[in-house]
Amino acid sequence: MNIELINISKTFQDELVLKDVSGSFDIHSIAIIGPSGGGKSTLLRIIGGLLTPDSGALKIDGETIEFSKRYLHNYRRNIGFVFQSKGLFEHLTAIENMLLPLIHAFGMGKTEAVEVSSKLFERFGLTDEKNKYPFQLSGGQQQRIAIARAVAVKPWLLLLDEPTSALDPEYTAEVLNMLGELQNDGLKSIIVTHEMGFAKNACEKVIFLAQNRIVESGNSSQIFKHPQTEELQAFLNKILEWKV
Amino acid sequence: MKQTLSKEPSRSKKIASAIFVAIILIGFLWFSVNAINLKLDFSTLYQYRYRLWEGFWMTVTISVASLIVSLALGSLSALGQNSRILVISYFCKAYVQIIRGTPLLVQIYFFYYIIGTAWGVNNRYLAGVLILSIFEGAYISEIIRGGLASIDRQQYEVAKSIGLTPAKTLQLVTFPILMARILPALAGQFASIIKDSSLLSVIAVIELTQTVQEISADNFRMFENYLFVGVLYFILTFSVSLLSGGLERRYNHEYRVNQYQ
């Protein structure tokens, strides 16, 4: 799958977030890294069809994405999106959270939906959590259920916006393991993350986004060993300073 | 570390406490009545039972009708206040501010004698329901607006991301979350409607309070009449709070039965 960004710009209330972001990427697994406020989440939301850019175009496998209500509605159904936190509906149990998109967005029958959900719960060791409400679940469990929900509809792309930023290290590992497993199954994904270990070892490509633009991108094995730009070198030095 | 256990009190403890509270309340009332040498005789009310029954039902009817109309008004104006069209937003805000800022009694006179006369609304029962609905609608509007504002924006973004249509989002996400949050306040407002309907007696709507005023002019037993009617109002409002307790449990996450099982 190929994704092409052409001069994408976005401004929020006079604040420039993305400026002429361009690039073409073959997606298997991509990590977007960079300092806070660099526009990572905004770019991910535009790719996910949740935000409309002020200008520019987005092409997936050569097809231009129209930023119209009807087109986007259909587009979003085929893309999984996982948020930083609170990605589950607070008034529904874990299994109801899974069933809702299957039944109400995809028109799947109830019996089939229950079957699909139960299988995923079993696979990811969440069966005991089936009938719990989000407030009864740990942050890690919530995120794993949110990911399971996103992949239940067999999306052709999974987008994750800092899925582990609100978690403690133990839960982070739990979530990243699950993601790694899904990637090995061939799920295509783009993840915004601060987990450099995951970006380096589990993702094929890395995009470094800073100061509203893509500063550097390339294969993850290369980019961490030999960062070309000064910005990326400074960024990596800073975040790896306290590494064990 | 000191442990604080939240243990449910035992049944006998509950009963004993309830009896204690009842004795205090009844004792206080009994003492007060005795202190002014008041001899209460409720038997004279018996001959007015049909009129009281009719007044009671009129109060129930007016309250239920007003609840329905005020819910509609309140929902519309809650949405209207957030409207991007300024005229609608200002209109709804003005409505809420003016109605909440003036006494119901003033509104009843104003709407009935000035607006009602001007627009030819002569039926005092219809007028009563409309006036009460306009009044309560302003409060319900604020309840709903507050409830909507309390819902995390992210819930809508999640709904969007999984491909729900706006209509489905309203039905499956916004409405159930909103209901769980505003039901207690709505029930309280309904109890207010029941009590506020007594003011419609000033335009001679023959509901419970008006009935009792007419009876008082007949039997001159003010204390018994108003105490009795107070009990009737309490029966109504207490039923509402029992009913809302049941509904709250239905919408409450922990108590709700799993609808997919």
Chai-1 contact restraints between the chains, C-beta under 6 A:
chainA,res_idxA,chainB,res_idxB,connection_type,confidence,min_distance_angstrom,max_distance_angstrom,comment,restraint_id
A,R76,B,G163,contact,1.0,0.0,6.0,A-B,restraint_1
A,R77,B,G163,contact,1.0,0.0,6.0,A-B,restraint_2
A,F81,B,S161,contact,1.0,0.0,6.0,A-B,restraint_3
A,K86,B,Q154,contact,1.0,0.0,6.0,A-B,restraint_4
A,G87,B,V158,contact,1.0,0.0,6.0,A-B,restraint_5
A,H91,B,P176,contact,1.0,0.0,6.0,A-B,restraint_6
A,H91,B,I177,contact,1.0,0.0,6.0,A-B,restraint_7
A,E96,B,Y260,contact,1.0,0.0,6.0,A-B,restraint_8
A,L99,B,Y260,contact,1.0,0.0,6.0,A-B,restraint_9
A,P101,B,I162,contact,1.0,0.0,6.0,A-B,restraint_10
A,H104,B,K168,contact,1.0,0.0,6.0,A-B,restraint_11
A,A105,B,I162,contact,1.0,0.0,6.0,A-B,restraint_12
A,A105,B,G163,contact,1.0,0.0,6.0,A-B,restraint_13
A,A105,B,L164,contact,1.0,0.0,6.0,A-B,restraint_14
A,N131,B,N258,contact,1.0,0.0,6.0,A-B,restraint_15
A,Y133,B,H253,contact,1.0,0.0,6.0,A-B,restraint_16
